[in-house]
Amino acid sequence: KMVAGALISDRSPSIQLVTSSLAITPEQTCRSRRMRALLEAKNVTFEVVDVAMEDGRLDAIASHTGSRSLPQVMVNGKLLGDFDEVQQLEDDGGLDKLLGLPPNS
């Protein structure tokens, strides 16, 4: 599930990286690191939400987004996508707009 577009306003969007410090697989750990590095490279402000730090947090997020896949990126409370979806947006050149960045940033 992916948001086709996000409401972009004059102020910066609220961006959350949903991940777990208790990653189940090495692949999940790698994907979380890569997603964080991508957001940092975009020079956007984002909050890391660690679902391992609070019982039931992943269940609450999954009921909101419809996905238990980690990591996830949320923009303004809407699921942007999991690792594969966000990477595809980046590869296709659409991620910057959804993060509220000017073209060619």
C-alpha positions in Angstrom: 0.0 0.0 0.0 1.4 3.3 -1.0 0.2 6.9 -1.0 0.0 8.1 -4.6 0.6 11.7 -3.4 1.0 13.6 -0.2 -0.3 16.9 0.8 2.6 19.3 0.5 2.3 22.6 2.2 4.6 25.5 2.9 5.8 23.9 6.1 7.8 20.8 6.2 5.9 17.5 6.4 6.0 15.3 9.4 8.2 12.3 8.4 8.5 9.2 10.5 10.8 6.2 10.0 9.2 3.2 11.6 11.7 0.5 12.5 12.7 -1.8 15.3 15.9 -2.0 17.3 15.2 -5.7 17.7 15.3 -6.5 14.0 14.4 -10.1 13.4 16.7 -10.7 10.4 20.0 -9.3 9.1 18.1 -8.1 6.0 15.7 -6.1 8.1 18.6 -4.5 10.0 20.3 -3.6 6.6 17.1 -2.2 5.2 16.5 -0.1 8.2 20.0 1.3 8.0 19.7 2.0 4.3 16.3 3.7 4.8 17.7 5.9 7.5 20.8 6.8 5.3 18.4 7.7 2.4 16.4 10.0 4.5 19.6 11.6 6.0 21.0 12.0 2.5 17.8 13.9 1.6 18.5 16.2 4.5 14.9 16.0 5.8 14.0 16.1 9.4 12.4 12.8 10.5 11.5 11.0 13.7 12.6 7.4 14.3 9.8 5.4 15.8 11.2 2.2 17.4 8.4 -0.3 17.7 10.5 -2.5 20.0 10.4 0.2 22.7 6.7 0.0 23.4 4.5 -3.1 23.6 1.7 -3.0 21.1 3.3 -0.2 19.0 3.8 -2.3 15.9 0.2 -3.6 16.2 -1.1 -0.1 16.4 0.9 1.1 13.4 -0.1 -2.0 11.4 -3.7 -1.4 12.1 -3.3 2.2 10.9 -1.2 1.5 7.8 -2.3 -2.0 7.0 1.4 -3.2 6.9 3.6 -4.9 9.5 6.6 -4.7 7.1 9.6 -2.8 8.6 11.1 -0.3 8.0 8.2 1.9 6.9 8.2 5.6 6.1 5.1 7.7 7.0 4.5 11.3 5.8 1.9 13.3 7.6 0.5 10.2 9.2 0.1 8.3 5.9 2.1 5.3 4.8 4.5 6.3 2.1 5.7 2.7 1.8 8.0 0.0 3.1 11.7 -0.2 2.1 11.0 -1.6 -1.4 8.3 1.0 -2.2 10.3 3.9 -0.9 13.4 2.8 -2.8 11.3 2.5 -6.0 10.0 6.0 -5.5 13.6 7.2 -5.2 14.6 5.2 -8.3 11.7 6.7 -10.3 12.4 10.3 -9.1 9.2 10.7 -7.1 10.5 10.6 -3.6 11.6 14.2 -3.2 8.2 15.6 -4.0 6.5 13.3 -1.5 9.0 14.4 1.2 8.2 18.1 0.5 11.5 18.8 -1.2 12.0 21.1 -4.2 12.7 19.4 -7.6 16.3 18.2 -8.1 17.2 18.5 -4.4 
